């Protein structure tokens, strides 16, 4: 079975909304779009390049899909293989996804994604896609979290751990910190939450 890996930028208070630019997602009156940009450096770029160079297929929500589909066809040199790989897009409103090798998922989203996980192929990488991530976590479909935690708080905005979050344990598999204070940390699913007392 292949894995679903959520790769996301988050703030110390868990906000994941609009990390890449001011106009990326202004819903809810969000005014801090592009909050990751001042922290990127060569160290961060190296880790991002390593993650993006692994075999992958994409699993995306509609908003992230639209952003990616408008950008990557003209910038493939920055992410080799992104246009050739399969892109699964979850949407109730999209009718004809035009980005090469795109496959629409509708209806029983969690059931369809479980079927896709059972197929042969590379791991499924989820970027952005806040609403989809909530659905994946609600149905315990996330196998790994590759987080980039930035040293800021924003107070409001769409959060990674929101309505869909269920109790779940994770195990640390990798961590490093950039000179600008960004923590790159990877976790894999590790069963149920265990409790105890001192």
C-alpha positions as a Python dict, from the first residue, in 0.01 Angstrom:
ca = {
    (1, 'X'): (0, 0, 0),
    (2, 'X'): (133, 341, -87),
    (3, 'X'): (132, 625, 162),
    (4, 'X'): (-41, 960, 179),
    (5, 'X'): (208, 1225, 287),
    (6, 'X'): (93, 1573, 385),
    (7, 'X'): (365, 1830, 314),
    (8, 'X'): (276, 2168, 453),
    (9, 'X'): (404, 2498, 586),
    (10, 'X'): (260, 2596, 924),
    (11, 'X'): (306, 2870, 1181),
    (12, 'X'): (371, 2804, 1549),
    (13, 'X'): (-3, 2837, 1610),
    (14, 'X'): (-87, 2593, 1333),
    (15, 'X'): (-198, 2827, 1052),
    (16, 'X'): (-138, 2692, 703),
    (17, 'X'): (-333, 2946, 496),
    (18, 'X'): (-169, 3126, 203),
    (19, 'X'): (200, 3062, 274),
    (20, 'X'): (316, 3155, -75),
    (21, 'X'): (177, 3499, -158),
    (22, 'X'): (-65, 3782, -69),
    (23, 'X'): (-334, 3677, -317),
    (24, 'X'): (-308, 3301, -267),
    (25, 'X'): (-606, 3272, -30),
    (26, 'X'): (-764, 3582, 123),
    (27, 'X'): (-1079, 3404, 243),
    (28, 'X'): (-1194, 3502, 591),
    (29, 'X'): (-1018, 3835, 552),
    (30, 'X'): (-675, 3675, 577),
    (31, 'X'): (-408, 3945, 534),
    (32, 'X'): (-81, 3762, 592),
    (33, 'X'): (-42, 3577, 261),
    (34, 'X'): (322, 3507, 182),
    (35, 'X'): (432, 3467, 544),
    (36, 'X'): (691, 3199, 455),
    (37, 'X'): (886, 3411, 206),
    (38, 'X'): (1112, 3607, 446),
    (39, 'X'): (1239, 3282, 601),
    (40, 'X'): (1347, 3094, 289),
    (41, 'X'): (1719, 3040, 243),
    (42, 'X'): (1954, 2792, 75),
    (43, 'X'): (1908, 2541, 357),
    (44, 'X'): (1530, 2546, 316),
    (45, 'X'): (1555, 2525, -62),
    (46, 'X'): (1776, 2217, -40),
    (47, 'X'): (1528, 2030, 179),
    (48, 'X'): (1236, 2131, -42),
    (49, 'X'): (1424, 2014, -353),
    (50, 'X'): (1499, 1678, -189),
    (51, 'X'): (1134, 1625, -98),
    (52, 'X'): (1011, 1730, -441),
    (53, 'X'): (1257, 1502, -622),
    (54, 'X'): (1116, 1180, -476),
    (55, 'X'): (875, 964, -680),
    (56, 'X'): (525, 1100, -624),
    (57, 'X'): (173, 1151, -744),
    (58, 'X'): (-31, 1449, -629),
    (59, 'X'): (-353, 1447, -427),
    (60, 'X'): (-497, 1798, -416),
    (61, 'X'): (-803, 1996, -322),
    (62, 'X'): (-964, 2226, -578),
    (63, 'X'): (-804, 2556, -471),
    (64, 'X'): (-449, 2418, -459),
    (65, 'X'): (-508, 2231, -783),
    (66, 'X'): (-608, 2554, -960),
    (67, 'X'): (-299, 2733, -827),
    (68, 'X'): (-69, 2450, -933),
    (69, 'X'): (-237, 2402, -1273),
    (70, 'X'): (-188, 2769, -1359),
    (71, 'X'): (180, 2770, -1259),
    (72, 'X'): (360, 2440, -1309),
    (73, 'X'): (293, 2376, -1679),
    (74, 'X'): (514, 2679, -1749),
    (75, 'X'): (778, 2611, -1482),
    (76, 'X'): (851, 2239, -1500),
    (77, 'X'): (1227, 2295, -1484),
    (78, 'X'): (1174, 2394, -1119),
    (79, 'X'): (998, 2063, -1041),
    (80, 'X'): (1087, 1788, -1292),
    (81, 'X'): (807, 1539, -1347),
    (82, 'X'): (526, 1746, -1200),
    (83, 'X'): (340, 1771, -1529),
    (84, 'X'): (385, 1405, -1621),
    (85, 'X'): (276, 1252, -1290),
    (86, 'X'): (-86, 1175, -1204),
    (87, 'X'): (-277, 1447, -1025),
    (88, 'X'): (-585, 1342, -826),
    (89, 'X'): (-808, 1643, -759),
    (90, 'X'): (-1097, 1633, -512),
    (91, 'X'): (-1378, 1867, -613),
    (92, 'X'): (-1758, 1876, -635),
    (93, 'X'): (-1753, 2168, -879),
    (94, 'X'): (-1470, 2098, -1122),
    (95, 'X'): (-1593, 1926, -1437),
    (96, 'X'): (-1302, 1891, -1678),
    (97, 'X'): (-958, 1922, -1520),
    (98, 'X'): (-726, 2033, -1799),
    (99, 'X'): (-383, 1989, -1641),
    (100, 'X'): (-211, 1690, -1797),
    (101, 'X'): (-279, 1351, -1629),
    (102, 'X'): (-543, 1489, -1392),
    (103, 'X'): (-805, 1257, -1244),
    (104, 'X'): (-1119, 1390, -1076),
    (105, 'X'): (-1239, 1244, -743),
    (106, 'X'): (-1602, 1306, -646),
    (107, 'X'): (-1871, 1138, -439),
    (108, 'X'): (-1734, 902, -173),
    (109, 'X'): (-1401, 1082, -138),
    (110, 'X'): (-1257, 874, 145),
    (111, 'X'): (-1364, 550, -23),
    (112, 'X'): (-1212, 650, -356),
    (113, 'X'): (-888, 757, -191),
    (114, 'X'): (-865, 425, -5),
    (115, 'X'): (-891, 248, -341),
    (116, 'X'): (-616, 467, -487),
    (117, 'X'): (-391, 388, -189),
    (118, 'X'): (-430, 19, -266),
    (119, 'X'): (-308, 61, -624),
    (120, 'X'): (52, 24, -730),
    (121, 'X'): (238, 349, -766),
    (122, 'X'): (441, 609, -582),
    (123, 'X'): (332, 779, -261),
    (124, 'X'): (61, 1044, -280),
    (125, 'X'): (181, 1392, -182),
    (126, 'X'): (-67, 1648, -52),
    (127, 'X'): (35, 2015, -69),
    (128, 'X'): (-186, 2290, 72),
    (129, 'X'): (-543, 2163, 28),
    (130, 'X'): (-660, 2255, 379),
    (131, 'X'): (-1016, 2123, 342),
    (132, 'X'): (-897, 1798, 187),
    (133, 'X'): (-644, 1747, 465),
    (134, 'X'): (-927, 1772, 721),
    (135, 'X'): (-1115, 1498, 535),
    (136, 'X'): (-804, 1279, 518),
    (137, 'X'): (-736, 1316, 890),
    (138, 'X'): (-1100, 1258, 981),
    (139, 'X'): (-1085, 920, 803),
    (140, 'X'): (-735, 833, 932),
    (141, 'X'): (-584, 837, 583),
    (142, 'X'): (-269, 1039, 657),
    (143, 'X'): (39, 818, 689),
    (144, 'X'): (304, 1086, 728),
    (145, 'X'): (331, 1459, 801),
    (146, 'X'): (627, 1650, 657),
    (147, 'X'): (596, 1984, 831),
    (148, 'X'): (782, 2310, 792),
    (149, 'X'): (718, 2504, 1112),
    (150, 'X'): (787, 2877, 1086),
    (151, 'X'): (879, 3093, 1388),
    (152, 'X'): (573, 3317, 1377),
    (153, 'X'): (215, 3325, 1506),
    (154, 'X'): (-72, 3474, 1307),
    (155, 'X'): (-365, 3437, 1544),
    (156, 'X'): (-619, 3341, 1281),
    (157, 'X'): (-646, 3161, 949),
    (158, 'X'): (-702, 2807, 825),
    (159, 'X'): (-527, 2560, 1050),
    (160, 'X'): (-371, 2222, 978),
    (161, 'X'): (-525, 2061, 1284),
    (162, 'X'): (-885, 2174, 1270),
    (163, 'X'): (-1227, 2007, 1242),
    (164, 'X'): (-1104, 1684, 1088),
    (165, 'X'): (-839, 1601, 1345),
    (166, 'X'): (-881, 1272, 1531),
    (167, 'X'): (-666, 1141, 1816),
    (168, 'X'): (-359, 984, 1657),
    (169, 'X'): (1, 909, 1755),
    (170, 'X'): (299, 987, 1533),
    (171, 'X'): (667, 894, 1543),
    (172, 'X'): (947, 1135, 1457),
    (173, 'X'): (1152, 1018, 1158),
    (174, 'X'): (1356, 1324, 1066),
    (175, 'X'): (1418, 1678, 1185),
    (176, 'X'): (1643, 1975, 1115),
    (177, 'X'): (1638, 2351, 1164),
    (178, 'X'): (1729, 2621, 914),
    (179, 'X'): (1946, 2923, 1000),
    (180, 'X'): (1629, 3137, 988),
    (181, 'X'): (1459, 2919, 1250),
    (182, 'X'): (1230, 2704, 1033),
    (183, 'X'): (1192, 2355, 1178),
    (184, 'X'): (1167, 2080, 917),
    (185, 'X'): (1017, 1775, 1082),
    (186, 'X'): (877, 1449, 946),
    (187, 'X'): (641, 1223, 1139),
    (188, 'X'): (487, 888, 1048),
    (189, 'X'): (163, 744, 1184),
    (190, 'X'): (225, 533, 1493),
    (191, 'X'): (-105, 385, 1602),
    (192, 'X'): (-342, 514, 1864),
    (193, 'X'): (-286, 767, 2139),
    (194, 'X'): (-156, 608, 2458),
    (195, 'X'): (-211, 762, 2799),
    (196, 'X'): (-64, 711, 3143),
    (197, 'X'): (20, 885, 3466),
    (198, 'X'): (332, 990, 3658),
}
